[in-house]
């Protein structure tokens, strides 16, 4: 009988939190989106650029910065692009001259 001293809003809130029918984990599954940058997309931007940044590459190619960053890291591993400067994740890259 202690509930008669509580405001109506508090009593309603308590009823909502005790409802066993409500399960928050039954929402729709999230879709996984994969974005791939191709050599052709990147070459349009890099052929005239002195330096390349992930942010600028993402803007030019119309993809997220994370996708551009992954592409640049993979290109450094392959040896087609080299890292020439920058700091703390904001790196500058150049195309390796053949």
N, CA, C and O atoms as a DFTB+ gen file, in Angstrom:
392 C
 N C O
     1  1       0.802      -1.190       0.000
     2  2       0.000       0.000       0.000
     3  2       0.851       1.263       0.000
     4  3       0.325       2.367       0.134
     5  1       2.131       1.108      -0.146
     6  2       3.016       2.261      -0.171
     7  2       2.892       3.005      -1.486
     8  3       3.330       4.151      -1.580
     9  1       2.303       2.383      -2.516
    10  2       2.207       3.020      -3.821
    11  2       1.203       4.167      -3.851
    12  3       1.223       4.975      -4.779
    13  1       0.312       4.255      -2.839
    14  2      -0.661       5.342      -2.868
    15  2      -0.020       6.697      -2.586
    16  3      -0.622       7.732      -2.872
    17  1       1.186       6.709      -2.031
    18  2       1.893       7.959      -1.772
    19  2       2.717       8.433      -2.980
    20  3       3.145       9.586      -3.009
    21  1       2.943       7.570      -3.971
    22  2       3.738       7.923      -5.147
    23  2       2.857       8.620      -6.174
    24  3       1.667       8.319      -6.271
    25  1       3.423       9.546      -6.941
    26  2       2.667      10.207      -8.007
    27  2       2.258       9.200      -9.091
    28  3       2.866       8.138      -9.229
    29  1       1.248       9.541      -9.831
    30  2       0.720       8.649     -10.865
    31  2       1.764       8.359     -11.939
    32  3       1.819       7.241     -12.453
    33  1       2.582       9.332     -12.284
    34  2       3.607       9.127     -13.312
    35  2       4.629       8.087     -12.863
    36  3       5.080       7.279     -13.675
    37  1       4.998       8.094     -11.594
    38  2       5.957       7.132     -11.082
    39  2       5.359       5.727     -11.084
    40  3       6.059       4.756     -11.371
    41  1       4.083       5.615     -10.769
    42  2       3.423       4.317     -10.778
    43  2       3.359       3.766     -12.201
    44  3       3.563       2.571     -12.416
    45  1       3.076       4.634     -13.172
    46  2       3.009       4.220     -14.582
    47  2       4.377       3.761     -15.073
    48  3       4.482       2.767     -15.791
    49  1       5.410       4.476     -14.691
    50  2       6.769       4.130     -15.099
    51  2       7.136       2.760     -14.549
    52  3       7.758       1.958     -15.244
    53  1       6.756       2.489     -13.308
    54  2       7.067       1.208     -12.689
    55  2       6.357       0.076     -13.424
    56  3       6.934      -0.994     -13.614
    57  1       5.112       0.301     -13.840
    58  2       4.383      -0.717     -14.587
    59  2       5.030      -0.991     -15.938
    60  3       5.070      -2.136     -16.388
    61  1       5.535       0.048     -16.584
    62  2       6.169      -0.132     -17.895
    63  2       7.458      -0.921     -17.784
    64  3       7.741      -1.752     -18.647
    65  1       8.241      -0.686     -16.754
    66  2       9.513      -1.390     -16.623
    67  2       9.327      -2.828     -16.196
    68  3      10.222      -3.647     -16.407
    69  1       8.195      -3.164     -15.604
    70  2       7.953      -4.527     -15.156
    71  2       7.224      -5.363     -16.196
    72  3       6.938      -6.531     -15.934
    73  1       6.914      -4.822     -17.351
    74  2       6.154      -5.538     -18.376
    75  2       7.039      -6.617     -19.008
    76  3       7.986      -6.282     -19.718
    77  1       6.752      -7.917     -18.765
    78  2       7.602      -8.976     -19.310
    79  2       7.415      -9.183     -20.809
    80  3       8.258      -9.821     -21.439
    81  1       6.355      -8.673     -21.393
    82  2       6.101      -8.847     -22.821
    83  2       7.068      -8.051     -23.676
    84  3       7.330      -8.422     -24.820
    85  1       7.598      -6.972     -23.146
    86  2       8.484      -6.095     -23.917
    87  2       9.893      -6.661     -23.909
    88  3      10.533      -6.719     -22.859
    89  1      10.379      -7.075     -25.064
    90  2      11.747      -7.556     -25.206
    91  2      12.452      -6.648     -26.203
    92  3      12.047      -6.561     -27.362
    93  1      13.483      -5.985     -25.765
    94  2      14.152      -4.985     -26.605
    95  2      15.034      -5.606     -27.679
    96  3      15.463      -4.896     -28.589
    97  1      15.317      -6.881     -27.611
    98  2      16.214      -7.515     -28.562
    99  2      15.503      -8.053     -29.804
   100  3      16.138      -8.730     -30.612
   101  1      14.226      -7.781     -29.984
   102  2      13.481      -8.335     -31.113
   103  2      13.392      -7.374     -32.292
   104  3      12.534      -7.553     -33.156
   105  1      14.245      -6.369     -32.351
   106  2      14.229      -5.416     -33.451
   107  2      14.747      -6.036     -34.734
   108  3      15.276      -7.147     -34.718
   109  1      14.599      -5.334     -35.838
   110  2      15.077      -5.883     -37.115
   111  2      16.601      -5.971     -37.132
   112  3      17.286      -5.161     -36.508
   113  1      17.115      -6.947     -37.842
   114  2      18.557      -7.134     -37.960
   115  2      19.145      -6.013     -38.802
   116  3      18.527      -5.553     -39.762
   117  1      20.337      -5.581     -38.437
   118  2      20.994      -4.516     -39.190
   119  2      21.677      -5.094     -40.427
   120  3      22.279      -6.166     -40.376
   121  1      21.574      -4.368     -41.532
   122  2      22.181      -4.814     -42.777
   123  2      23.650      -4.404     -42.810
   124  3      24.021      -3.355     -42.282
   125  1      24.463      -5.216     -43.419
   126  2      25.874      -4.898     -43.575
   127  2      26.086      -4.315     -44.961
   128  3      25.661      -4.895     -45.961
   129  1      26.743      -3.169     -45.016
   130  2      26.972      -2.486     -46.284
   131  2      28.459      -2.549     -46.602
   132  3      29.293      -2.221     -45.758
   133  1      28.785      -2.965     -47.798
   134  2      30.169      -3.058     -48.216
   135  2      30.405      -2.056     -49.341
   136  3      29.667      -2.023     -50.325
   137  1      31.445      -1.242     -49.179
   138  2      31.800      -0.253     -50.191
   139  2      33.195      -0.591     -50.691
   140  3      34.118      -0.788     -49.900
   141  1      33.340      -0.656     -51.997
   142  2      34.625      -1.014     -52.590
   143  2      35.052       0.093     -53.530
   144  3      34.290       0.525     -54.395
   145  1      36.283       0.547     -53.348
   146  2      36.877       1.520     -54.270
   147  2      37.670       0.751     -55.311
   148  3      38.418      -0.167     -54.974
   149  1      37.512       1.118     -56.560
   150  2      38.262       0.454     -57.624
   151  2      39.453       1.310     -58.031
   152  3      39.507       2.507     -57.745
   153  1      40.395       0.677     -58.697
   154  2      41.583       1.391     -59.189
   155  2      41.173       2.519     -60.137
   156  3      41.787       3.586     -60.138
   157  1      40.148       2.284     -60.933
   158  2      39.696       3.286     -61.895
   159  2      39.147       4.520     -61.179
   160  3      39.439       5.643     -61.590
   161  1      38.363       4.336     -60.125
   162  2      37.823       5.471     -59.367
   163  2      38.960       6.286     -58.756
   164  3      38.945       7.517     -58.796
   165  1      39.930       5.600     -58.197
   166  2      41.028       6.281     -57.515
   167  2      41.953       6.966     -58.514
   168  3      42.443       8.062     -58.247
   169  1      42.195       6.342     -59.650
   170  2      43.127       6.916     -60.622
   171  2      42.621       8.241     -61.183
   172  3      43.431       9.093     -61.549
   173  1      41.310       8.438     -61.260
   174  2      40.760       9.717     -61.718
   175  2      41.222      10.859     -60.820
   176  3      41.534      11.951     -61.295
   177  1      41.261      10.594     -59.529
   178  2      41.644      11.621     -58.564
   179  2      43.162      11.724     -58.411
   180  3      43.702      12.827     -58.316
   181  1      43.838      10.607     -58.388
   182  2      45.264      10.609     -58.052
   183  2      46.179      11.038     -59.190
   184  3      47.315      11.438     -58.933
   185  1      45.728      10.970     -60.430
   186  2      46.640      11.272     -61.534
   187  2      47.105      12.730     -61.545
   188  3      48.201      13.012     -62.029
   189  1      46.302      13.661     -61.025
   190  2      46.690      15.069     -61.006
   191  2      46.994      15.594     -59.603
   192  3      47.328      16.768     -59.443
   193  1      46.884      14.748     -58.602
   194  2      47.076      15.205     -57.225
   195  2      48.540      15.074     -56.813
   196  3      49.187      14.067     -57.103
   197  1      49.057      16.100     -56.135
   198  2      50.417      16.024     -55.594
   199  2      50.442      15.117     -54.384
   200  3      51.323      14.267     -54.256
   201  1      49.473      15.296     -53.491
   202  2      49.322      14.414     -52.331
   203  2      47.869      13.992     -52.223
   204  3      46.972      14.649     -52.753
   205  1      47.654      12.890     -51.530
   206  2      46.320      12.323     -51.375
   207  2      46.042      12.184     -49.882
   208  3      46.903      11.735     -49.126
   209  1      44.852      12.566     -49.464
   210  2      44.411      12.292     -48.099
   211  2      43.177      11.409     -48.172
   212  3      42.469      11.395     -49.179
   213  1      42.930      10.681     -47.108
   214  2      41.752       9.808     -47.074
   215  2      40.475      10.628     -47.168
   216  3      39.510      10.216     -47.812
   217  1      40.472      11.784     -46.528
   218  2      39.279      12.624     -46.532
   219  2      38.972      13.146     -47.938
   220  3      37.821      13.143     -48.375
   221  1      39.999      13.587     -48.627
   222  2      39.801      14.112     -49.980
   223  2      39.436      12.998     -50.959
   224  3      38.585      13.189     -51.829
   225  1      40.072      11.844     -50.821
   226  2      39.744      10.705     -51.672
   227  2      38.293      10.280     -51.460
   228  3      37.589       9.963     -52.418
   229  1      37.852      10.273     -50.210
   230  2      36.460       9.906     -49.908
   231  2      35.494      10.902     -50.524
   232  3      34.460      10.512     -51.065
   233  1      35.820      12.180     -50.446
   234  2      34.952      13.208     -51.018
   235  2      34.886      13.077     -52.528
   236  3      33.801      13.153     -53.106
   237  1      36.019      12.882     -53.175
   238  2      36.073      12.779     -54.638
   239  2      35.373      11.513     -55.146
   240  3      34.687      11.546     -56.168
   241  1      35.551      10.400     -54.429
   242  2      34.989       9.126     -54.883
   243  2      33.550       8.922     -54.415
   244  3      32.858       8.030     -54.907
   245  1      33.099       9.740     -53.474
   246  2      31.735       9.617     -52.992
   247  2      31.522       8.445     -52.050
   248  3      30.451       7.839     -52.033
   249  1      32.552       8.125     -51.262
   250  2      32.448       7.040     -50.292
   251  2      32.774       7.574     -48.902
   252  3      33.152       8.736     -48.751
   253  1      32.630       6.736     -47.902
   254  2      32.966       7.132     -46.540
   255  2      34.483       7.183     -46.373
   256  3      35.231       6.534     -47.104
   257  1      34.912       7.970     -45.395
   258  2      36.338       8.120     -45.126
   259  2      36.965       6.787     -44.726
   260  3      38.117       6.521     -45.069
   261  1      36.232       5.961     -44.016
   262  2      36.768       4.663     -43.600
   263  2      37.077       3.771     -44.802
   264  3      38.060       3.031     -44.784
   265  1      36.253       3.834     -45.839
   266  2      36.501       3.041     -47.047
   267  2      37.731       3.563     -47.779
   268  3      38.535       2.777     -48.282
   269  1      37.882       4.881     -47.842
   270  2      39.054       5.465     -48.482
   271  2      40.314       5.142     -47.692
   272  3      41.358       4.853     -48.277
   273  1      40.223       5.190     -46.365
   274  2      41.358       4.868     -45.511
   275  2      41.809       3.425     -45.719
   276  3      43.006       3.153     -45.814
   277  1      40.856       2.507     -45.789
   278  2      41.180       1.099     -46.003
   279  2      41.847       0.911     -47.361
   280  3      42.817       0.163     -47.481
   281  1      41.334       1.583     -48.375
   282  2      41.941       1.471     -49.701
   283  2      43.390       1.954     -49.670
   284  3      44.281       1.294     -50.204
   285  1      43.622       3.112     -49.041
   286  2      44.973       3.665     -48.998
   287  2      45.927       2.759     -48.227
   288  3      47.073       2.583     -48.640
   289  1      45.482       2.190     -47.130
   290  2      46.335       1.272     -46.362
   291  2      46.679       0.041     -47.176
   292  3      47.816      -0.429     -47.140
   293  1      45.702      -0.492     -47.916
   294  2      45.957      -1.653     -48.769
   295  2      46.919      -1.295     -49.901
   296  3      47.775      -2.100     -50.270
   297  1      46.778      -0.084     -50.453
   298  2      47.660       0.358     -51.540
   299  2      49.091       0.540     -51.042
   300  3      50.041       0.274     -51.778
   301  1      49.251       0.988     -49.805
   302  2      50.596       1.111     -49.227
   303  2      51.218      -0.274     -49.087
   304  3      52.401      -0.458     -49.373
   305  1      50.426      -1.242     -48.650
   306  2      50.916      -2.613     -48.514
   307  2      51.331      -3.187     -49.866
   308  3      52.339      -3.888     -49.958
   309  1      50.557      -2.894     -50.919
   310  2      50.877      -3.371     -52.269
   311  2      52.074      -2.635     -52.857
   312  3      52.767      -3.173     -53.721
   313  1      52.324      -1.412     -52.397
   314  2      53.442      -0.637     -52.916
   315  2      53.075       0.323     -54.029
   316  3      53.967       0.888     -54.663
   317  1      51.786       0.529     -54.290
   318  2      51.378       1.453     -55.351
   319  2      51.309       2.892     -54.855
   320  3      51.378       3.833     -55.646
   321  1      51.173       3.059     -53.545
   322  2      51.112       4.389     -52.928
   323  2      52.033       4.367     -51.719
   324  3      52.168       3.344     -51.048
   325  1      52.673       5.514     -51.443
   326  2      53.516       5.586     -50.249
   327  2      53.042       6.718     -49.343
   328  3      52.510       7.726     -49.809
   329  1      53.245       6.530     -48.039
   330  2      52.869       7.542     -47.062
   331  2      54.039       8.501     -46.909
   332  3      55.166       8.081     -46.647
   333  1      53.762       9.802     -47.075
   334  2      54.847      10.785     -47.083
   335  2      54.781      11.786     -45.940
   336  3      55.717      12.567     -45.771
   337  1      53.734      11.796     -45.164
   338  2      53.659      12.748     -44.063
   339  2      52.324      12.664     -43.362
   340  3      51.543      11.735     -43.572
   341  1      52.078      13.659     -42.523
   342  2      50.826      13.706     -41.791
   343  2      51.028      13.320     -40.347
   344  3      52.158      13.153     -39.887
   345  1      49.925      13.180     -39.633
   346  2      49.989      12.862     -38.216
   347  2      48.676      12.259     -37.750
   348  3      47.623      12.572     -38.305
   349  1      48.718      11.415     -36.757
   350  2      47.574      10.923     -36.002
   351  2      46.382      10.513     -36.867
   352  3      45.256      10.930     -36.596
   353  1      46.608       9.715     -37.890
   354  2      45.507       9.243     -38.720
   355  2      45.176      10.140     -39.892
   356  3      44.398       9.746     -40.761
   357  1      45.741      11.331     -39.943
   358  2      45.524      12.249     -41.065
   359  2      46.779      12.221     -41.934
   360  3      47.531      13.193     -41.998
   361  1      46.984      11.102     -42.592
   362  2      48.217      10.890     -43.335
   363  2      48.126      11.452     -44.747
   364  3      47.043      11.588     -45.317
   365  1      49.288      11.773     -45.290
   366  2      49.419      12.226     -46.673
   367  2      50.077      11.114     -47.477
   368  3      51.045      10.497     -47.032
   369  1      49.543      10.871     -48.653
   370  2      50.047       9.791     -49.503
   371  2      50.417      10.353     -50.865
   372  3      49.896      11.382     -51.292
   373  1      51.327       9.658     -51.539
   374  2      51.700       9.978     -52.929
   375  2      51.716       8.683     -53.723
   376  3      52.007       7.608     -53.198
   377  1      51.392       8.820     -55.016
   378  2      51.467       7.668     -55.906
   379  2      52.922       7.385     -56.191
   380  3      53.698       8.304     -56.453
   381  1      53.306       6.103     -56.140
   382  2      54.674       5.707     -56.426
   383  2      54.904       5.795     -57.929
   384  3      54.158       5.203     -58.708
   385  1      55.931       6.531     -58.338
   386  2      56.255       6.688     -59.763
   387  2      56.825       5.396     -60.304
   388  3      57.683       4.776     -59.676
   389  1      56.353       4.993     -61.459
   390  2      56.831       3.760     -62.070
   391  2      57.954       4.030     -63.035
   392  3      58.481       3.099     -63.644
